[in-house]
């Protein structure tokens, strides 16, 4: 069993309030959850208007499947966020259960 973890840093330049930011994030989170059946949440910068960090996790039987899922999640986040936001940083980790 493998665990995939992704962290995606977003910059939302058009956001003028936390409400604007949450509206963008809510739509991205809902689509990603429904499409990929992964856990996703805002994990940093909750108090900032124009920055957000989304954490995503998945579990799969192969490391390759985790990589595929996280890559597809990133593409979906980029597609959903444009033009209101952009992904400025991404980090992914894949670990096997034996490594933990």
C-alpha positions in Angstrom: 0.0 0.0 0.0 1.3 3.5 -0.9 0.3 6.9 0.4 0.6 10.0 -1.8 0.7 13.5 -0.4 0.6 16.7 -2.4 0.9 20.3 -1.3 -0.2 23.0 -3.8 0.5 26.6 -3.1 -1.9 29.0 -4.8 -1.7 32.8 -5.4 -5.1 34.4 -5.9 -4.4 38.0 -7.1 -8.1 39.0 -7.6 -9.1 38.1 -4.1 -10.0 41.2 -2.1 -11.2 39.4 1.0 -11.3 36.0 2.7 -14.8 35.5 1.3 -13.4 35.9 -2.2 -10.6 33.5 -1.5 -12.9 30.9 0.1 -15.2 31.0 -2.9 -12.4 30.1 -5.3 -11.1 27.4 -2.9 -14.5 25.9 -2.3 -15.1 25.2 -5.9 -11.7 23.7 -6.5 -12.0 21.5 -3.4 -15.5 20.2 -4.3 -14.5 19.3 -7.9 -11.2 17.6 -6.8 -13.0 15.6 -4.0 -15.8 14.4 -6.3 -13.6 13.6 -9.3 -10.7 11.8 -7.6 -12.1 10.6 -4.2 -9.1 12.1 -2.3 -8.8 14.0 0.9 -8.2 17.7 0.3 -8.1 20.7 2.6 -6.7 24.2 3.0 -3.6 23.6 5.2 -1.9 27.0 5.4 -2.4 30.7 5.0 -6.0 30.6 6.2 -5.7 34.2 7.3 -4.2 35.6 4.1 -6.5 36.9 1.3 -4.3 36.1 -1.7 -2.5 32.9 -0.7 -3.6 29.4 0.0 -2.0 26.0 0.4 -4.0 22.9 -0.4 -3.1 19.5 1.0 -4.1 16.4 -0.9 -3.7 12.7 0.1 -4.5 9.5 -1.6 -3.9 5.8 -1.0 -3.3 3.3 -3.8 -1.9 -0.2 -4.3 1.1 1.1 -6.4 3.3 4.1 -6.2 2.7 4.8 -9.9 -1.0 5.1 -9.3 -0.4 7.6 -6.5 1.8 9.7 -8.9 -0.9 9.5 -11.6 -3.6 10.7 -9.2 -1.6 13.6 -7.8 -0.6 14.7 -11.3 -4.2 14.7 -12.4 -5.2 16.5 -9.2 -2.6 19.2 -10.0 -3.9 19.6 -13.6 -7.4 19.9 -12.3 -6.4 22.5 -9.7 -4.6 24.5 -12.4 -7.6 24.3 -14.8 -10.2 25.2 -12.1 -8.1 28.0 -10.6 -7.4 29.9 -13.9 -7.9 32.8 -14.3 -8.6 33.7 -10.7 -5.5 31.9 -9.3 -2.3 30.2 -10.2 -0.3 27.4 -8.7 3.1 28.9 -7.7 4.6 25.9 -5.9 3.9 22.1 -5.6 5.4 19.4 -3.6 4.6 15.7 -3.7 5.6 12.7 -1.6 4.9 9.0 -2.2 5.6 6.6 0.6 5.0 2.9 1.1 3.4 1.7 4.3 6.6 -0.2 5.2 8.6 3.1 5.1 6.4 4.7 7.8 
